[in-house]
């Protein structure tokens, strides 16, 4: 919980256990879930499934939130259903920004295929604007996770004089494994576009986590900000 399930982790789990791993999607603001993959039906790789009964989901343009995007295009997920919160306790401004006529603005980027299956891409706040293009950290993380030496990875945007922002990857390796930045970039050469490839890779013994065990991009962003300003 707390972050999208890497496809490679799902594949390895199912191969190891011979059991189907069913992924769902929800937020604190619409607990417990808004979507779920079928237990016995179609379970598409990388999908967070279909809306649960009584739940509506629409995909909205990030720049023009009132505009719904066509099937297959990426946008912000909006959710309406009985599980959506009434609002934040004593925080009317935040409630007004998050709820629109009963719809919950999730802050998550995703898309829907022609059969209604939903796919989560990233958090809007984590997008990296590189040379005028939206670069999604999760796409980079998924590619890096394919390397057998990688245990954990998270990607953030850092300032870049030429491109505005550029991806930087923080990697924790599997115990006893070794890997260089050059080896990783060679590994990613046919998996990511030029602007998606990390401009920097930092290997660490441990990566910072939140109280719920989720990798903390916020802490790494703060570290990078202090480094550039210091």
Residue frames relative to the residue before (quaternion, step in Angstrom):
aa qw qx qy qz dx dy dz
X 1.0000 0.0000 0.0000 0.0000 0.00 0.00 0.00
X 0.6901 0.5068 -0.3464 0.3832 3.54 -1.31 0.25
X 0.7926 0.0399 -0.0148 0.6082 3.59 1.21 -0.30
X 0.6315 -0.5267 0.3900 0.4144 3.59 -1.19 0.42
X 0.4631 -0.6762 0.5017 0.2767 3.56 -1.06 0.75
X 0.4206 -0.6998 0.5074 0.2755 3.62 -0.65 1.02
X 0.5417 -0.6552 0.4213 0.3159 3.57 -0.87 0.98
X 0.6367 0.5391 -0.3326 0.4398 3.58 1.01 -0.79
X 0.6300 0.5273 -0.3291 0.4657 3.60 1.05 -0.76
X 0.6421 0.5244 -0.3133 0.4632 3.58 0.97 -0.88
X 0.6670 0.5122 -0.2985 0.4513 3.57 0.91 -0.96
X 0.6833 0.4853 -0.2883 0.4630 3.57 0.90 -0.93
X 0.6279 0.5386 -0.3345 0.4514 3.59 1.03 -0.79
X 0.6883 0.4838 -0.2868 0.4581 3.57 0.86 -0.97
X 0.6427 0.5131 -0.3226 0.4685 3.58 1.06 -0.72
X 0.6812 0.5043 -0.2828 0.4491 3.56 0.98 -0.87
X 0.7912 0.3418 -0.1549 0.4830 3.58 0.93 -0.93
X 0.3027 -0.7572 0.5053 0.2822 3.58 1.27 -0.45
X 0.5638 0.5592 -0.3908 0.4655 3.56 1.18 0.65
X 0.4648 -0.6573 0.5118 0.2999 3.56 -1.16 0.58
X 0.2347 -0.7551 0.5994 0.1242 3.56 -0.88 0.99
X 0.1722 -0.8135 0.5530 0.0517 3.57 -0.54 1.20
X 0.1603 -0.8097 0.5619 0.0555 3.56 -0.60 1.17
X 0.0891 -0.7760 0.6231 0.0402 3.53 -1.07 0.84
X 0.2792 -0.7548 0.5729 0.1555 3.56 -1.31 0.06
X 0.2146 0.7565 -0.5989 0.1515 3.53 -0.94 0.93
X 0.2694 -0.7340 0.5979 0.1767 3.53 -1.32 0.19
X 0.6561 -0.4668 0.3875 0.4488 3.57 -1.27 0.15
X 0.6754 0.5161 -0.2800 0.4461 3.56 1.12 -0.75
X 0.7850 0.1354 -0.1194 0.5926 3.62 1.24 -0.14
X 0.0881 0.8369 -0.5282 0.1129 3.53 0.67 1.16
X 0.6014 -0.1797 -0.7701 -0.1139 1.49 -2.19 1.18
X 0.8184 0.0378 -0.0071 0.5734 3.62 0.99 -0.71
X 0.2877 -0.7273 0.5942 0.1876 3.53 -1.32 0.43
X 0.7835 0.1043 -0.0572 0.6099 3.57 1.19 -0.59
X 0.0206 0.7902 -0.6125 -0.0036 3.55 -1.26 0.35
X 0.4563 -0.6524 0.5292 0.2933 3.54 -1.12 0.65
X 0.5630 -0.6093 0.4431 0.3399 3.56 -1.17 0.58
X 0.4780 -0.6680 0.4904 0.2913 3.56 -1.04 0.77
X 0.8150 0.1983 -0.0795 0.5387 3.57 0.93 -0.91
X 0.6539 0.5287 -0.3140 0.4407 3.59 1.21 -0.35
X 0.7947 -0.2524 0.2193 0.5066 3.54 -1.20 -0.64
X 0.0219 -0.7814 0.6220 -0.0444 3.54 -0.84 1.05
X 0.1428 -0.8457 0.5104 0.0629 3.58 0.10 1.28
X 0.5441 -0.6333 0.4487 0.3187 3.55 -1.01 0.90
X 0.8282 0.2112 -0.1751 0.4887 3.56 -0.86 1.00
X 0.6012 0.5819 -0.3564 0.4158 3.59 1.27 -0.15
X 0.3613 -0.6985 0.5694 0.2393 3.55 -1.22 0.58
X 0.6477 -0.5862 0.2842 0.3950 3.55 1.29 0.35
X 0.6308 -0.5060 0.4377 0.3930 3.51 -1.32 -0.57
X 0.6124 -0.5274 0.4141 0.4187 3.61 -1.16 0.40
X 0.4561 -0.6639 0.5108 0.3004 3.59 -0.99 0.79
X 0.6896 -0.4928 0.3150 0.4271 3.63 -1.14 0.48
X 0.8057 0.2634 -0.2196 0.4830 3.56 -1.00 0.90
X 0.6589 0.4993 -0.2908 0.4816 3.56 1.31 0.04
X 0.1722 -0.7662 0.6130 0.0862 3.55 -1.02 0.89
X 0.0357 -0.7824 0.6216 0.0173 3.56 -1.08 0.75
X 0.0143 -0.7789 0.6269 -0.0029 3.55 -0.96 0.91
X 0.3438 -0.7320 0.5584 0.1845 3.56 -1.21 0.61
X 0.1176 -0.8354 0.5370 0.0022 3.57 -0.60 1.19
X 0.5890 -0.5813 0.4405 0.3480 3.53 -1.17 0.72
X 0.4869 -0.6935 0.4474 0.2859 3.58 -0.83 0.96
X 0.7147 0.4356 -0.2526 0.4855 3.59 0.96 -0.84
X 0.7748 0.1811 -0.0905 0.5989 3.61 1.12 -0.73
X 0.2231 -0.8600 0.4405 0.1289 3.58 0.38 1.28
X 0.6470 0.5275 -0.3421 0.4314 3.62 1.07 -0.53
X 0.6423 0.5277 -0.3126 0.4596 3.59 1.27 -0.28
X 0.2904 -0.7479 0.5750 0.1606 3.58 -0.81 1.05
X 0.3530 -0.7575 0.5131 0.1956 3.58 -0.82 1.00
X 0.6025 -0.5724 0.4120 0.3738 3.61 -1.19 0.47
X 0.6741 -0.4713 0.3850 0.4186 3.55 -1.31 0.34
X 0.7891 0.3105 -0.2411 0.4720 3.56 -0.94 0.91
X 0.6526 0.4940 -0.3252 0.4736 3.60 1.22 -0.33
X 0.4872 -0.6810 0.4726 0.2747 3.54 -1.13 0.71
X 0.1803 0.7638 -0.6048 0.1351 3.53 -1.12 0.74
X 0.6548 -0.5032 0.3818 0.4150 3.56 -1.32 -0.12
X 0.4024 -0.7079 0.5305 0.2356 3.56 -0.96 0.91
X 0.0821 -0.7527 0.6523 0.0341 3.55 -0.96 1.00
X 0.1339 -0.8114 0.5683 0.0259 3.57 -0.94 0.94
X 0.0011 0.7681 -0.6403 -0.0054 3.54 -1.10 0.79
X 0.3547 0.7206 -0.5322 0.2678 3.56 -0.82 1.00
X 0.7088 -0.4784 0.3110 0.4148 3.60 -1.27 0.15
X 0.6586 0.5205 -0.3127 0.4444 3.59 1.18 -0.42
X 0.5136 0.6463 -0.4229 0.3737 3.61 1.25 -0.15
X 0.5393 -0.6582 0.4312 0.3000 3.57 -0.92 0.95
X 0.5193 -0.6035 0.4992 0.3419 3.55 -1.33 0.29
X 0.7278 -0.3373 0.2325 0.5500 3.57 1.16 -0.57
X 0.5804 -0.5512 0.4598 0.3847 3.55 -1.35 0.08
X 0.5378 -0.6524 0.4330 0.3123 3.57 -0.93 0.92
X 0.8608 -0.0906 -0.0005 0.5008 3.54 -0.72 1.24
X 0.5976 0.5041 -0.3848 0.4907 3.58 1.07 0.79
X 0.0786 -0.8622 0.4993 0.0330 3.59 0.54 1.18
X 0.6398 0.5311 -0.3450 0.4355 3.62 0.98 -0.72
X 0.6700 0.4842 -0.2934 0.4802 3.57 0.92 -0.92
X 0.6222 0.5398 -0.3359 0.4568 3.57 1.07 -0.74
X 0.6652 0.5163 -0.2952 0.4515 3.57 0.96 -0.90
X 0.6609 0.4998 -0.3029 0.4708 3.58 1.10 -0.69
X 0.7314 0.4552 -0.2273 0.4542 3.57 1.05 -0.80
X 0.7655 0.3067 -0.1671 0.5404 3.59 1.04 -0.74
X 0.0222 -0.7846 0.6191 -0.0226 3.56 -0.93 1.00
X 0.8257 -0.1932 0.0954 0.5213 3.59 -0.36 1.27
X 0.7602 -0.3760 0.1902 0.4945 3.55 0.95 0.92
X 0.6063 0.5369 -0.3508 0.4701 3.58 1.29 -0.14
X 0.2967 -0.7423 0.5784 0.1628 3.56 -0.99 0.89
X 0.2529 -0.7361 0.6093 0.1512 3.56 -0.79 1.06
X 0.2937 -0.8281 0.4554 0.1438 3.57 -0.31 1.25
X 0.3680 -0.7105 0.5156 0.3065 3.58 1.05 -0.70
X 0.5953 0.5524 -0.3579 0.4608 3.57 1.32 0.14
X 0.3190 -0.7286 0.5772 0.1847 3.55 -1.08 0.81
X 0.1938 0.7765 -0.5822 0.1435 3.55 -0.93 0.90
X 0.2225 -0.7545 0.5907 0.1798 3.54 -1.30 -0.19
X 0.3214 -0.7322 0.5729 0.1801 3.53 -1.33 0.39
X 0.3378 -0.7390 0.5372 0.2262 3.59 -0.89 0.84
X 0.7404 -0.4466 0.2767 0.4193 3.57 -1.30 0.11
X 0.6915 0.4489 -0.2772 0.4935 3.59 1.21 -0.36
X 0.6131 -0.6024 0.3291 0.3910 3.56 1.29 0.20
X 0.4851 0.6524 -0.4455 0.3748 3.58 1.26 0.07
X 0.3008 -0.7810 0.5317 0.1300 3.54 -0.92 1.00
X 0.1282 -0.7745 0.6180 0.0434 3.53 -1.14 0.77
X 0.2853 -0.7644 0.5602 0.1431 3.55 -0.81 1.05
X 0.2288 -0.7975 0.5487 0.1027 3.56 -0.86 0.99
X 0.7520 -0.3017 0.2490 0.5306 3.60 0.68 -1.04
X 0.5523 -0.5408 0.4931 0.3992 3.53 -1.38 -0.14
X 0.5526 -0.6137 0.4427 0.3493 3.59 -0.99 0.80
X 0.6837 0.5081 -0.2964 0.4318 3.58 0.90 -0.92
X 0.6807 0.4890 -0.2908 0.4615 3.60 1.22 -0.37
X 0.4275 0.7164 -0.4609 0.3026 3.61 1.26 -0.14
X 0.2447 -0.7472 0.6037 0.1318 3.54 -1.11 0.79
X 0.2226 -0.7748 0.5796 0.1192 3.58 -0.69 1.11
X 0.0453 0.8276 -0.5468 0.1182 3.54 -0.11 1.37
X 0.8340 -0.1060 0.0200 0.5411 3.59 -0.54 1.20
X 0.7264 -0.4455 0.2325 0.4689 3.56 1.04 0.81
X 0.6569 0.4890 -0.3068 0.4849 3.60 1.27 -0.03
X 0.4428 -0.6508 0.5429 0.2927 3.56 -1.17 0.62
X 0.0760 -0.7744 0.6279 0.0164 3.55 -0.74 1.10
X 0.2638 -0.7945 0.5355 0.1117 3.55 -0.75 1.11
X 0.4440 -0.7204 0.4655 0.2590 3.61 -0.54 1.14
X 0.6326 0.5520 -0.3552 0.4110 3.60 0.95 -0.79
X 0.6018 0.5606 -0.3604 0.4400 3.60 1.05 -0.72
X 0.6676 0.4890 -0.2855 0.4835 3.55 0.99 -0.90
X 0.6539 0.5243 -0.3097 0.4490 3.57 0.95 -0.89
X 0.6304 0.5329 -0.3320 0.4565 3.58 1.00 -0.80
X 0.6658 0.5020 -0.3027 0.4616 3.58 0.96 -0.87
X 0.6652 0.4978 -0.3026 0.4671 3.58 0.93 -0.89
X 0.6385 0.5553 -0.3198 0.4263 3.59 1.02 -0.80
X 0.5675 0.6057 -0.3806 0.4077 3.59 1.22 -0.35
X 0.5955 0.5658 -0.3749 0.4298 3.59 1.17 -0.43
X 0.4835 -0.7159 0.4223 0.2746 3.62 -0.71 1.01
X 0.6429 0.5362 -0.3335 0.4334 3.60 1.17 -0.40
X 0.6200 0.5809 -0.3282 0.4129 3.58 1.26 -0.35
X 0.2260 -0.7631 0.5940 0.1171 3.55 -0.95 0.97
X 0.7904 -0.0623 0.0802 0.6041 3.58 0.88 -0.99
X 0.0207 0.7919 -0.6102 0.0148 3.56 -1.15 0.60
X 0.0422 0.7567 -0.6522 -0.0127 3.52 -1.20 0.58
X 0.2163 -0.7885 0.5713 0.0714 3.55 -1.10 0.80
X 0.0369 -0.7823 0.6217 0.0063 3.56 -1.01 0.87
X 0.4770 -0.6357 0.5101 0.3288 3.55 -1.31 0.14
X 0.0990 -0.7786 0.6176 0.0508 3.56 -1.01 0.83
X 0.6198 -0.5595 0.3844 0.3937 3.62 -1.13 0.55
X 0.0290 -0.7791 0.6260 -0.0134 3.54 -1.07 0.84
X 0.4723 -0.7197 0.4333 0.2670 3.58 -0.63 1.15
X 0.7346 0.4216 -0.2310 0.4788 3.59 1.02 -0.75
X 0.8068 0.3112 -0.1306 0.4849 3.59 0.84 -1.01
X 0.5545 -0.5908 0.4048 0.4238 3.59 1.25 -0.14
X 0.7467 -0.1620 0.1354 0.6307 3.53 0.74 -1.15
X 0.0786 -0.7788 0.6201 0.0520 3.54 -1.24 0.46
X 0.5265 -0.6446 0.4445 0.3313 3.60 -1.09 0.61
X 0.0504 -0.7478 0.6598 0.0539 3.53 -1.18 0.71
X 0.2202 -0.7929 0.5603 0.0946 3.56 -0.85 1.02
X 0.1539 -0.7433 0.6452 0.0866 3.53 -1.10 0.84
X 0.0526 -0.8396 0.5386 -0.0471 3.55 -0.59 1.19
X 0.1320 -0.7243 0.6679 0.1090 3.52 -1.15 0.78
X 0.3227 -0.7778 0.5153 0.1594 3.55 -0.74 1.10
X 0.6012 -0.5165 0.4596 0.4008 3.52 -1.32 0.31
X 0.6154 -0.5613 0.4009 0.3816 3.58 -1.10 0.68
X 0.8300 0.2159 -0.1791 0.4820 3.54 -0.92 0.98
X 0.6150 0.5533 -0.3455 0.4430 3.60 1.27 -0.11
X 0.1697 -0.7654 0.6115 0.1072 3.56 -1.22 0.55
X 0.0729 0.7791 -0.6170 0.0839 3.54 -1.16 0.68
X 0.2449 -0.7643 0.5779 0.1479 3.58 -1.01 0.79
X 0.6591 -0.4978 0.3844 0.4123 3.54 -1.29 0.30
X 0.6466 0.5255 -0.3158 0.4539 3.58 0.97 -0.85
X 0.6512 0.5152 -0.3139 0.4604 3.58 0.96 -0.86
X 0.6630 0.4969 -0.3105 0.4660 3.58 0.98 -0.80
X 0.6554 0.5043 -0.3185 0.4633 3.60 0.93 -0.82
X 0.6167 0.5242 -0.3396 0.4792 3.58 1.07 -0.69
X 0.6419 0.5343 -0.3092 0.4549 3.57 1.03 -0.84
X 0.7244 0.4505 -0.2335 0.4667 3.58 1.05 -0.80
X 0.4352 0.7579 -0.4248 0.2359 3.58 1.26 -0.35
X 0.7794 0.2996 -0.1685 0.5238 3.61 0.96 -0.79
X 0.6320 0.5441 -0.3244 0.4464 3.58 1.29 0.19
X 0.7862 0.2118 -0.0976 0.5723 3.57 1.18 -0.57
X 0.5209 -0.6040 0.4920 0.3491 3.55 -1.21 0.51
X 0.7105 -0.4613 0.3125 0.4298 3.56 -1.27 0.29
X 0.7177 0.4436 -0.2767 0.4599 3.61 0.83 -0.91
X 0.6389 0.5265 -0.3334 0.4510 3.61 1.20 -0.35
X 0.5834 0.5937 -0.3873 0.3965 3.59 1.12 -0.49
X 0.5361 -0.6542 0.4235 0.3246 3.60 -0.86 0.92
X 0.3903 -0.7005 0.5454 0.2439 3.54 -1.03 0.82
X 0.7743 0.0984 -0.0616 0.6221 3.56 1.28 -0.46
X 0.0942 -0.7613 0.6383 0.0642 3.54 -1.19 0.65
X 0.0678 -0.7952 0.6026 0.0074 3.55 -0.82 1.02
X 0.2292 -0.7718 0.5820 0.1143 3.55 -0.77 1.08
X 0.0344 -0.8084 0.5873 -0.0212 3.56 -0.89 0.97
X 0.5505 -0.6037 0.4664 0.3391 3.53 -1.23 0.56
X 0.7807 0.0286 -0.0058 0.6242 3.58 1.17 -0.67
X 0.2636 -0.7366 0.5984 0.1727 3.55 -1.21 0.57
X 0.5282 -0.6511 0.4331 0.3309 3.61 -0.96 0.80
X 0.1191 -0.7942 0.5947 0.0369 3.54 -1.10 0.80
X 0.5105 -0.6164 0.5041 0.3246 3.53 -1.29 0.42
X 0.7245 -0.4303 0.3087 0.4411 3.57 -1.31 0.03
X 0.7150 0.4222 -0.2586 0.4936 3.60 1.14 -0.54
X 0.6254 -0.5958 0.3215 0.3880 3.58 1.27 0.30
X 0.4966 0.6423 -0.4361 0.3882 3.58 1.25 0.21
X 0.5499 -0.6036 0.4541 0.3565 3.58 -1.02 0.76
X 0.3148 -0.7945 0.5012 0.1357 3.57 -0.78 1.08
X 0.2230 -0.7727 0.5854 0.1026 3.55 -0.28 1.28
X 0.6017 0.6000 -0.3527 0.3919 3.57 1.03 -0.85
X 0.6712 0.4967 -0.2991 0.4618 3.58 0.90 -0.91
X 0.6611 0.4978 -0.3062 0.4705 3.59 1.00 -0.78
X 0.6169 0.5300 -0.3407 0.4717 3.59 1.06 -0.73
X 0.6502 0.5126 -0.3131 0.4654 3.58 0.97 -0.85
X 0.6296 0.5304 -0.3284 0.4631 3.59 1.02 -0.78
X 0.6795 0.4884 -0.2891 0.4649 3.58 0.91 -0.94
X 0.6232 0.5373 -0.3352 0.4589 3.59 1.05 -0.74
X 0.6608 0.4949 -0.2997 0.4781 3.57 0.95 -0.88
X 0.6410 0.5376 -0.3207 0.4441 3.57 1.02 -0.80
X 0.7060 0.4573 -0.2691 0.4691 3.60 0.89 -0.92
X 0.6991 0.4553 -0.2697 0.4808 3.57 1.11 -0.67
X 0.6634 0.5449 -0.2979 0.4174 3.54 1.22 -0.54
